[in-house]
Amino acid sequence: IGVLLSYITIFAQNIIAIFYTPIMLRLLGQSEYGLYQLVYSVVSYLGLLSFGFSSAYVRFFSRFKVKDDRQGIAKLNGMFMTVYIIIGIVALLAGGVLVINVENIFSASLTVSELSTARILMILMVINLAVSFPSSVLDSYVTAHECYFFQRFISLLQVVLNPFLTLPLLFMGYKSISLVVITTILTFAKFFVNFWYCKQKIDMQFDFYKMDFLLLKEIGVFSFFIF
């Protein structure tokens, strides 16, 4: 069922891209869409701060799972969540520097009104990215438990809801900011749904006491090559 939902999601993404994108472009206009893509391309570089850590989670989770070491898994969860919260804070600080310097970055190519829009877009995108870091720990835990139906269903829901929520706002004239507002709302919604599922359905535990720095170093070495 998980595999089937994956294919349905891919199909939905393509159908939405074919029908939704031309409508979105017409409502936004080329310059507004170009502004959105320009800001997104700058902020997306902050995603490199993950350093490939999320890809390492399942590998180290499996090592504790084989030994039925629940305390070890709780410590691993606590470590990953701590690391990703720190990365999220760093992303917010780095994003804050970008927001402050938005004129220096884009002044040669944007008008005064576009700079104002770019600043709002950047603030929302940075918040969205910062939340996605700790959210990825929850995603990794769901993957490790092979709960593919839930995971793929949430992804499909996110793909379908995005255009359906965005289009009414675009018709009302809210332009590119509405795109990022809806994306941010869906990111927060996914985070809370994942957190509820991990705690209530698959019993995710966290142990933040005495971080194992030797394990963190091992994870760092493993993640470096993924990065």
Buried (B, 14 or more C-beta within 10 A) or exposed (E): EEEEBBEBBEEBBEEBEEEBEEEBEEBBEEEBBBBBEBBBEBBEEBEEBBBBBBBBBBEBBEBBBEEEEEEBBBBBBBBBBBBBBEBBEBBBEBBEEBBEEBEEBBEEEBEEEBBEBBBBBBBBBBBBBBBBBBBBBBBBBBBBBEBBEBBBBBBBBBBBBBBEBBBEBBEEEBBBBBBBBBBBBBBBBBBEBBBEBBEEEBEBEBBEEEBBEEBBEEBBEBBEEEE
